[in-house]
Each structure stands twice: as structure tokens, then as C-alpha cells.
Amino acid sequence: MSLDPDVAATRLAVRRVLMAREHTDRPVVVACSGGADSLALLSAAIVEGHRVGLRVIGVTVDHGLQAGSADHAAAVCEQMRDLGVDESVSVTVDVTAPGIGPEAAARRARYEVLEQVAATYWAEVVLLGHTLDDQAETVLLGLTRGSGARSLQGMRRHFDGFARPFLDLTRAQTERACRAESITWWIDPHNVDPAFTRSRLRTEVMPTLEAELGPGVARALARTADQLRLDVAALDEAAAAAFADLGGAPLPVDRLLDQPPAIRRRVLRLAAVAAGAIDAELFYDHVVALDELITAWRGQKWIDLPGPLRGVRRGNELRFESVPTD
């Protein structure tokens, strides 16, 4: 009997990631929520990992945001063991973080845990189950927020020890793969709760776009992300070279004016982060305001930046100064 095509697609996607690793003998960690995407990923990782003698570690993270979350985490661990993981890990995290919302706090806590587990087991890579649909939703959210190319490039395929093998596969494919392997998955209530923006995007906006514009919207958005990622990488590389050539802060205004706007603004972002600005909280408006100290100088006092930090023009120099705290 031939292998189900969707199961074959999940396994091929995982195989490509495993073959690309530098240390091919180290264990692989798989993040598993109990949803179809992550269970299809885990199943494929077990088959492909065991084929080449790798230990597969399944990890589920209990964020404690829903009633019965501890019971669900225990059930996921049992399911991971039934699928054949070499070891299952369940970690409960505290998602309270001042100044950021619960979704962002949960994400931060989840990635910190996964990094810790990977370090404990000496794993080179942590596999995440995000799909083409997740990528399309991320791009569309970035577009509606006016976040620019950096946001529109979507989720990266590889970053800081993490990999997303399924960014070319749809959510429907992972569900069909689970059915073909008789794997029952859990549907996260948050994914269908209209109180969450991404949930509304998934259940209302994307289906409407597909219905009105025709099939293929999600794939087109994901393809846009891939194209923009190449462009952003090239611009970032050019900006890093320009920043190094300028010698860091303070930055000479006349030489900044010689740079194309796309490079100049990236240099300003690099300089601000190097001076202590909080990267995740340094937004487009901050960078534009810094740029206006160069291109539209009207004697502005300074630009407040997250850090706390200030961007200040003094004569022909742009400086970054710490804000005194009481």
C-alpha cells in the first residue's frame, strides 16, 4: 500500500530540516500543543528521526490560561508517548509580564521553555508546527497594521535554533495527515474565540477572502513573505555594512544623508538598538522620528525611545543618550 500523500508531505518536510543540521547525531525537540499541526509534525519527526537513529523529545507547554490546562497537558504527554517519542516533557509557565499582553507573554514564556529544554537535551533544533496558513495570517496582520516589510516577511523558516518545516504545507494537509494515521487532535478554544484577532482572521476574514477573490489567497500571501524576506535580508546586510563604516554612534548627519532612505532608516534602528533601545518595542514611528532629525531638522529637542533612551541631534551628529531615572 502506498503512503498517504499528506503523510508523505509532512515526512519529507521534516526530513529536509533534519538533513540540513550540522550536528546530525543530536536529539530533536518537537513542540506539541495537541493540535493537528503539531501532532502531524511530531509523528513525522518520530518516523524520520528514528530512521536515522535520533532521539525525539516531545514538549508541551501549559500556559495556565484555560480551565483544565494541566489535565490537557497530561493528556498530550500520554499521546506523545503513544506516538513513540523517546521522552515527553510537560512544563507549566507563568505568563504574567508587565507591559505586554497575555498572548505576547505566553509566546515569550513558551520560547524560553523550549530553549531550556533544547539546552538540557543538547538538541540542535526545536521543530515548530506553523503552517502556510499561519504564515498567511501573519502577513495579513502585518499588512493591516502598516508594519512594513519587516513584518510582512512573516515567520522565519529557521531562527536561533528553531525551525518550521511546515511553512509550505496547509493546515488542511496536517489534518488529513492526522486522519490518515488515525491521530485524534485537540482544537484550542482560543483558535475559534472571536475575542482574539487572529481567531477572527482565521475563521472569518481568510474564508471571506478565499470566497471573494478565489482560492490561493493564503498561498499568495505566504509567497509574498518569502519574496520580501530575501529583499529585507539584502537591505539589512547593506545597512549593517553602512553602520560599521560609519563607526557607530554618534552618527554624522551629512554622511547619513548620503544613504538611500531604506538603508538610512535601518542604520538608525541598528544604532538605537546598539545604544540600548529595546528592539521589540522600537517601532516604525520611532525610526521615522529619528529620520526626521536628519532630513527635516526643525530644532526638535529629542526623540524618546524605549530603553529608556533618547535620540538627540547635536550639530552635525545624531547621538543616543540614556534618560535619567528617579
N, C-alpha and C positions, 0 to 999 in steps of 0.2 A: 504494500500500500504506500502510495506517495505521501510525502509530508504535506500537511495543510499549508497553503501558500502564505497565510498570515503568520503562522508559527515560524515558517522558514524565513520570512522577512525580519521578524524580531531577532531570531538567532543570528542571521547574517549581520544585522546592525551591531549586535553585541560583539560578535567575533571580530569585526573590523576594529573596534575600540581596544579589545584585549590584545590583538596582534600589534597594535601601534605602540604599546607600552615599552618603556625602556627596560624595566626590570620584570621580565615575564614570569618569574617564579614567585612573586609576592602575591598574597591574597587579594581578592577583590571584595570591596564593600558595596552592598546594594541597599539604597534607601527604599523602604517599603511601607506605604501607608495602609495597604489592604485594598486599594483601588485597582481597577483593571490595568492601568498603565504600569504601575509599579509591580504588580504580580506577574504580568507578562514579561517585564524586564527581569525580575528575579528568576522566573522559570528559564528564560533564555540564558541567563548568566550561569545558572547551575549546570545546564547541559554543556554550554560552551566552555565554562571554566573547568569542569570535571574532565572534559575531553582532553585537556592539556595539563591535567594534574594540579589545578589551582584550588585552594580553599576558598569558599564563598561564604561571606559573613552577611547575614541579613539584619538590618537595623530598622526598628520602628521607633518613632519619637512621639511620646504622649505630651501634648501641649497643655492638657488640663483645661481646655476651653469648652468642652462639651460634657454633659452628664454621661456617666458611664464610660469615659475615655480610658480609664485603667483597664476595665474589662475588655474593651475593644483592643487595646494594645496586647493584652494577654492572648486574645484570640488570633491576632495577626502573628504573634510569635509561634503559636501552635501550627498555624497554616504554613509558615515559613519552614518549620521543621518537617512537616508532612511533604513539602515540595522537595526537600533534600538538602537544605543548607547545612554547612558544616558547623555553623554556630549561629544562634539567634540572639539578638541584643535588643532590649527594650529600655529606653531612658525617658524619665519624666523631667520636663524642663519648666522653669519659671519664665513666663513670657512678659512679665511686667518690666517695662523700660521707660523711664521718664522721657517725655518729649516726642515719642513716636507711637503710632497706632498699634493695635493688637496684631494685625496681620504682619506688619514690618517687624515687630518684636518677636513674633513666632518664627518668622523666617530667619532672623538673626540667631535666635537660640538653636534652631534646628541645624543650621550650618555649623555652628560652633560644636555641637554634639557630634555631628558626622566627622568633622575634622579630628576630634579627640578619639573617636573610635578608630578611624583610619590610622592614627599615630600609634594607638595601642596595639593594633594587629600588624603594624608595619606594612599597611596596604599602600600601593602607589596611586590607586584611583578609587573614587566613590562614584558609582553609577546612579544617575537620577532619571526618573521616568517621564520627563516632559516630552510632549509630542508636538507635531506640526501644528495642531490646533492651539496648544498653549502658546506656541510661538506667534501665531497669527493674532491671538488675543492680546499678547504683549505689545505687538507692533501697533495694533489699532488703539490700544490705551495710550501709547506714547503719542500717536498722531492726534488724538483728541485733546491731549494735554499740551500740545505745542512744544514737545520736549526736544525737538531737533534730532539730527542724525544719530547721535549717541544713543538715544532711547529707541529710535526706530530700527536700529540694528538688532534689537531683540535680545534673546538669550544666547549666550555663547555656547558653542559645542564643547569646548574644553576650557577650563579655567581653574587655576590653583588646586590641582589635584581632583577636580570633579570633571565628569563627562556626561553628556546627554546623548546616548546612542539613538534615541527615537525621534529626533527632530525632523526626520524625513518621513516618519510614519504617522498616520492619523489615529485619533482616539478610537475611531470605529475599528481600525485594524487591530489594536490591542484588545478590544473587547471580543472580536471574532477569534483572536488567538487564544484568549482565555476559554471561550466556549469550546473551541476545538480540543483543548486539553482538559476539559471538564473542571476548570478552575472557577470557583464562585468568588465574586468580588463584592466589596463594600462600596456603597455610594455615600460620600461625605455630604451630610445635610447642608453644610456651608456652600457646597457647589451648586445647590439649587435654591438657596435662600436669596430672595430678591433684595435683601438688605445689603448685600455685598455687590460692589460694582462689577467685579469680574464674573460673578454669577449671572447678573443681568446680561452682560455681554455674551456669555456662553449660551444662555437659554433663550434670549430674546433677539439681541442685535445680530449675532452671526447668522442664525437661521433666516432672519429677515433679509440680510444682505445676499445670502445664497439664493433665496427665493426671488428677489427682485433683480439681481444682477446676473444670476446664473451660477451653476456650480463652479467651483475652483477659486472662490474668493480667498479662502483660508490658505490654499497653496500659493496663490499670488502674493499674499501678504508675507508669507514665510520666505518666498523667493526674494522679495524686496529686502528683507532683513539680511539675507546672505550677500546681496549685492552691496548694500550700504556698509556692511561690516568690512569689506575689502577697502572701500573708499575711506572709511573712518580710520582704519589701520594705517593707510598710507599718509593721511593728513597728520595723524598722531606722531608717526615716525618723523615727518618733516618738522613738526613743532618741537619735538624733543631735541632734534639737532639744532634748531634755531635757538632754543633756550640755552643749550650748552654753549653755543657760540657767543651768546650774549653774556655768559659768565655768571648767570643767576642774578638775583636781586641785589641792589637796586637796578631797575631796568632803564636803559637810556631811551627816552621818548622818541628822539629823532630816528633811532635805528628800528624801533617798533613800528614807526610809521612807514618804513620801507617794506614791511612784511604785508602779504595779502591778508585781508581780514580773517579768513578762515584759519590761517596759521597764527596770526597775532592773538586772536582770542584764545586759542589753545595754549599759547605761550603764557598768557595771563593766568589761565587756570592752573597750569603747571607751577607757575611761580607762587600763586596763592597757596596751593597745597603744600609746596615745599616750605613755605613760611609758617605753616601750622594751621591753615584753614581745614575744616572738616570736609573731606571730599564728598561724602554722601549728602551733605547739606549745602554744598556750594552749587547754586542753581544758575540757570541761564541768565536771569535778571542780574545776578551779582556780576557775572562776567561782562555783560553788556555795559553795566555801570562803570566797571573798571576800564573798559574800552573807551568810554566817553571821556575819561580823564586824559586819554591820549588824543582822541580825534575831535572832541567837542569841548575843549577846555574852556570853562567859564569861571574859573576860580573856585570850583567846588572844594569844600573843606576836606572831605574824605568819604570813602565808601565802607560801610560796616559789613564785615564778612563773618561767617560762622567760625568760631575759634576760641575765644573772641579775638578778632583781628580787624585791622583797618588797612585799606589801600589808600595811599596818600600820594599826591603829586607834589613834588618839591622841585621847582625849577624844571630842569630837563630830565628829572629822574622820577620813576614810579617806585615808591617804597611800600613795604608792608611792616606795620608796627603793631605790637601787642597792645590790647586795650587794658588799661589798669583796672583791677578788680578791687572791690572794697574788702 
